[in-house]
Amino acid sequence: MKFSARWLFVTVFAVSCGCATWMPSGEQPPGIESRIRTPPLGSESVAIDSFLLRVQSEDTNQLEQLWSQIDQQIVAPELRLELHRNGMRVGKISGSLPSILESWVRDTELRREEDAFEMAGLVADVKSEAVLWRCKASSIKEISIRNLSSQTIPLFYHIDGLKGKSLYAPRFYFSMNAIPGADHTANVKLLPEIEHGEFTNKLIVRDAALRQVPEREKLSFSSLKLQLKMHRGDYLVIGPTQERKALGSEFLHSLTQENVHEPVLLLLRLSHSGVDSNFSPNDAIQARIVNSL
């Protein structure tokens, strides 16, 4: 059976944990309700598809050509400069994916199908995978990028000057919050964070009872926080700069079993906004109120 490559990000299945597989599909993506066996999204919910992509070493020479086709002007100049200092860049694609990116996604899916080690995430310390996120306005989702469970690494970053830190067992991730807006849009916030070190128990009060919750130290890079408006079908691309440096050198690079560093791209696609099914601007206003409480 042949598929068109125009719409790559179509969820074949989803389970309660939110994992999904991507495959090329038809000209228009089917409604999300027909693709997942869960209740329809509420008026305060947004569905976002994410895909982690490792760029193979033989393809890295095409990265600059790819970024020339991505709109990086969606980020304010000051923030864009701060991201660049930290070895990161962000852009948006409206419409179909550039052919380079289409090819890389197809190749990744093929490797996952044919290579059991690739599917299990044993080829590198970043696993190429797809996830369907069902986001409520008041919730925070964590999009894990890289998890080094038993390693200690040095990390340098530019936040109020050049700083360095030694991190044990770091997990690199983006905290994501998405608020539905009118006209098939959503306001998406992404904050790069790192949790690291040993777990310690913290006492909290929950459900009128005192509980112990394991926690680790956390680094939050609030000066690199992204706040972007996305329309349904838009793709957001987050990746490293051409030069491997600062925060992006560890946050957005993978190390393979052959000891080769590969750039990592995070692709996000707004596939549905809960407001779409209600056609009521008041729902978007109410969602923003809930999120501010």
Secondary structure, DSSP 8 states (H G I E B T S, - for coil): ---BSS--BEEEEE-TT-EEEEE-B-SS---GGGTSSS----TTEEEEEEEEEE--GGGGGGHHHHHTTSB-TTS-HHHHHHHHHTTEEEEEE-SS--HHHHHHHHHHHHHHHH-HHHHTT-SBSS---EEEEEEETT--EEEEEEE-TT-EEEEEEESSSEEEEEEES-EEEEEEEEEEETTTEEEEEEEEEEEEEEEEEEEEEETTEEEEEEEEEEEE-GGG-EEEEEETT-EEEEEE-SS--TTHHHHTEEEBTTS-EEEEEEEEEEEEEGGGGTT-HHHHHHHHHHHH-
